[in-house]
Amino acid sequence: MILLILVSFFLPGLSQENTSPEIRVLLKRLNLTDRLDLTPEGSYLLSGNGFSMTLHSGNELTIQVRSGNLYLFSKDTHMRLGSEVSLDRYDGADSALRLNGASGLYPGNLRLYIQGGLLQAVLSLPIESYLRGVLPYEMGEGFPIEALKAQAVCARTYAITHLNPKRAYDVVDTTNDQVYRGTGKHPDCDRAILETAGVIGTRNGSPVMCYYSASNGGQTEIPEHVWPGTDSEGIYAITDDPYDLANPQSLVKRAFLPRNAQDLPEEFFHLIVSGLQKDLVRLGYSSDPSSFHIDEISSVSLSGQSGQRRFVTTLNLTLRFSGRKPVSLPSATPRLAGGTYGDDDDMLFFVTDTPAPLKDTLGPFESCPEPVSVSLPLFPDVVRMLSLSIYGADNELITVREESKRFILEARRYGHGVGMSQRGAQYMAEHEKWKYDQILAFYYPGMTLGLTGSALPALPTLHPDLSMTPGPAASPTPRPTLMPVTADDLPEGTYIASVEGIDDDSSLNLRSEPGLSSEILMRLYKHQKLIVLESCEDPEWVHVRTDVIEGYVMVSFLEKTESLPSVPPDSPILPTSEDKP
């Protein structure tokens, strides 16, 4: 096993001090529209448009977009802030913000501004702090510590390579970059970050693009196959990965093709018939699917492999079938009508016997004496019809194996497959007892390890003059409140459902019309009860209501229930975007 050498030097273009670089994260997961509820834990300075205000732990605030400006609301404050505002930490390393009742804390400076009429939030914080909100969600607290260390290096390197001062932010907090949900209690993840503090992947002294994915399906991929125009730059290689393959937690999807061809998906059956059109015509059979029956699937194979890649593109089937052949129609014999004709006659007149009734133009089913073969492109149709799609990128690794009564197709690879496989790293650390540098050496054979700054910067002390301008009085930490729902004598066809298909710190948009482009009326939080009034023309949407408001949501985020919570008559409700907080 080739080990990576840790090089102790500071990288060109990065801080020459031992301070962790700052990263700016666009907070998309908050699903902000026109308002943000926040509570500081620690001291913050709110500033913008020529004013400054101190905030302390427990202040319950709402910042909302009104007529092109930001407004601050609290229990005893109502203030116009202008088009942009910032909240900067002071005095304590543990200062953080709780945003929209999310379970995680956001330790950093927050910039709020308006873009396209919507509120935008960008959090600035040291990369080492940022990683504490990435590792628990990109890999997970339950992974072995050496796998978590490898993930920490990959995530840190990814962050370093995406710093871009020319943009308004560096990364977003979703899978478009790296999932970030704020910090919580994850001791193993924190330990992995601390024990690899500042370690990043490099080549020739510069940070590299350190890609990773959940599972590579048994073979690593290279960037140019996934993102045309990119280059492996000597860092990546196509390598068989038995560790990902051996991990029982690597996602596998299976499809079964019985030899007797029973219960094949209808779309797949029609695709086979379409692929056999020329053979059916050549053999004299009807190409109508209703006149075709598969008697046996004789063989199944895969092809289209290029070089050492295990990625295949074609499914090959050999079949025995029965079909129906066209039969000749009964014809009538013409006879001459009464009279004679000569050279000057312009027309001949005939009458015909009445033909027999036409009942069918096809004969009975009969077995074809010879087998036929058909080759079908796996992507995108076959993998979809057989429910083999895992990631939706049409890059699954497909294999086939034969049993006495059926063929089994298996699909593997969750993600792009470039760089480290998280499931492979998990198996290496847990079963092979590999260290994090060995794991990284396997997945990035052309990469070495270097150092960047890792110490957290000291926070500034609040100037005494600013402390004379205190913010609103402390109030309890906000929690999302749920709207009351009364369901006496529900009409037939309606039912009660609960918002469950979202994360604890996320929300579901209630819209004015059934469609993602329609106006957002309100954010619905997890466990919110709803009365489902009717399904929409688009089956993905339903019409819902509470005692306060009605609108449309996607049904996939709901779970049907039969019970309602006990809601006091004076229970607070969430305001719409048109209500005052």
HELIX and SHEET records of a PDB file:
HELIX    1   1 ILE A  127  ARG A  132  1                                   6    
HELIX    2   2 LEU A  135  GLU A  138  1                                   4    
HELIX    3   3 ILE A  145  THR A  161  1                                  17    
HELIX    4   4 PRO A  187  GLU A  195  1                                   9    
HELIX    5   5 PRO A  223  VAL A  226  1                                   4    
HELIX    6   6 PRO A  242  ALA A  246  1                                   5    
HELIX    7   7 GLU A  266  GLY A  275  1                                  10    
HELIX    8   8 GLN A  277  LEU A  283  1                                   7    
HELIX    9   9 PRO A  289  SER A  291  5                                   3    
HELIX   10  10 LEU A  378  VAL A  382  3                                   5    
HELIX   11  11 VAL A  383  MET A  385  1                                   3    
HELIX   12  12 GLN A  422  HIS A  431  1                                  10    
HELIX   13  13 TYR A  436  TYR A  443  1                                   8    
HELIX   14  14 LEU A  466  MET A  468  5                                   3    
HELIX   15  15 VAL A  555  PHE A  557  5                                   3    
SHEET    1   A 4 LEU A   6  PHE A  10  0                                        
SHEET    2   A 4 THR A 448  LEU A 451  1                                        
SHEET    3   A 4 VAL A 199  ARG A 203 -1                                        
SHEET    4   A 4 SER A 206  PRO A 207 -1                                        
SHEET    1   B 7 PHE A  51  LEU A  55  0                                        
SHEET    2   B 7 SER A  43  GLY A  48 -1                                        
SHEET    3   B 7 GLU A  84  TYR A  90 -1                                        
SHEET    4   B 7 ASN A 109  GLN A 115 -1                                        
SHEET    5   B 7 LEU A 118  PRO A 126 -1                                        
SHEET    6   B 7 GLU A  22  LEU A  26 -1                                        
SHEET    7   B 7 VAL A 171  VAL A 172  1                                        
SHEET    1   C 5 HIS A  78  GLY A  82  0                                        
SHEET    2   C 5 ASN A  69  PHE A  73 -1                                        
SHEET    3   C 5 LEU A  61  ARG A  66 -1                                        
SHEET    4   C 5 ARG A  35  GLU A  41 -1                                        
SHEET    5   C 5 ALA A  96  LEU A  99 -1                                        
SHEET    1   D 2 TYR A 212  SER A 213  0                                        
SHEET    2   D 2 MET A 420  SER A 421  1                                        
SHEET    1   E 3 VAL A 252  PRO A 258  0                                        
SHEET    2   E 3 ARG A 406  ARG A 412 -1                                        
SHEET    3   E 3 LEU A 397  GLU A 402 -1                                        
SHEET    1   F 3 PHE A 292  SER A 303  0                                        
SHEET    2   F 3 THR A 314  GLY A 323 -1                                        
SHEET    3   F 3 GLU A 366  SER A 367 -1                                        
SHEET    1   G 3 PHE A 292  SER A 303  0                                        
SHEET    2   G 3 THR A 314  GLY A 323 -1                                        
SHEET    3   G 3 VAL A 372  PRO A 377 -1                                        
SHEET    1   H 2 PRO A 334  LEU A 336  0                                        
SHEET    2   H 2 PHE A 350  THR A 352 -1                                        
SHEET    1   I 5 GLU A 550  MET A 554  0                                        
SHEET    2   I 5 TRP A 541  ARG A 545 -1                                        
SHEET    3   I 5 LYS A 529  SER A 535 -1                                        
SHEET    4   I 5 TYR A 495  VAL A 499 -1                                        
SHEET    5   I 5 LEU A 558  THR A 561 -1                                        
SHEET    1   J 2 LEU A 508  ARG A 511  0                                        
SHEET    2   J 2 ILE A 520  LEU A 524 -1                                        
END                                                                             
